[in-house]
Amino acid sequence: MSDIAKRLDVLYELKRYEELLHVSIPLCTSHDEESMSAYHYTILTFIALEHLEKALEAITKALEQFPLEAHFLYFYAFVLFKQDRLKEALSCVKELLFHEPNHGAYHHLHAQILVELSRYVEAKRAIDKALALDAHNADFLLTLAIITYDLGNTPIACEIVTAILANDPHHAGALHLHSTLGTSNLFEKSNILRKILFHNPFDVEGKERLESIKRYYALAPALMLAFLLYALGEHFDMWEKSPHTSGVLLLLSLYVWRDWRLSLPFFVLCFALLGNVTWHEWYVTLLGAAMYYVMGRIGGQILGLIFAKIKEIFQKGKRWMNR
């Protein structure tokens, strides 16, 4: 490895991306080994920064200059995959595998694309080929865990993730999956996400999920307090009782269910204030609170899936318009 390549490698490992691009982009115009290294790290940096269009431009120029370099074609397939241009990415990776069938990374990308296309059985075959070439690769094992989960075997997927984190406690992908499958505790999820962002501040998904948890702990207590004050007023006949109170409480339960330590005491207080229950029927209040929590949990998860699907469709439409 040349001195320039070593310097670029160090800058990339240190995540000093602006400095790296300042050094690498001028070197891309030469026609030697330094140019190939410069393209390599420029593309990796654009991918790390989520500048996919710029990465695609750099890959196109690199392929014009070095048409026989398979790893540039791999980058091309990977960026197409990240842009949700799955059919183009699949065609590209099949061409790669035709020329180099014994490369684990190519089989891994093949499996990832097939997962996004919901072709899980084919994806399982592809990841098995990747693992046959490198059985201890954490990224390959993570994709195996995702496929296992999608095929309906959550306990085995959790075991795979646990094994990855035992060997590499800071693996971002495994931490993400662990925060999704391994725990329902929001505090634990937020700690995992902070750990991810500490090691990779550019993780967009991690930032969004952490902001979502922060919003919950900012909004949920405020909404609960407002409703409790309203329920207190009804209890002491400070204003006329509303027939829509239970409906508002049910709608509120769709948001506040995520942390039972907040929501269950909240529902108990609401039923104690709003319900006409005598002291020896205290169990009715607890059953009502549990019922609202369960209904809110089910409804909240359904709404979460709907919003996630809408967001996914919106992002695909935005990417399609930007092409």
URMONOR-V905052 format. One record per run of one state. SS is the DSSP state (A for helix, B for strand, O for the rest). FROM is the first residue (numbers start at 1). LEN is the number of residues. If there is no record, write none. Layout:
ss: {SS/SS}
from: {FROM/FROM}
len: {LEN/LEN}
//
This chain:
ss: {O/A/O/A/O/A/O/A/O/A/O/A/O/A/O/A/O/A/O/A/O/A/O/A/O/A/O/A/O/A/O/A/O}
from: {1/3/14/17/28/33/49/52/66/70/83/86/100/104/117/120/134/138/151/154/168/172/183/186/200/204/236/245/257/260/275/279/323}
len: {2/11/3/11/5/16/3/14/4/13/3/14/4/13/3/14/4/13/3/14/4/11/3/14/4/32/9/12/3/15/4/44/1}
//
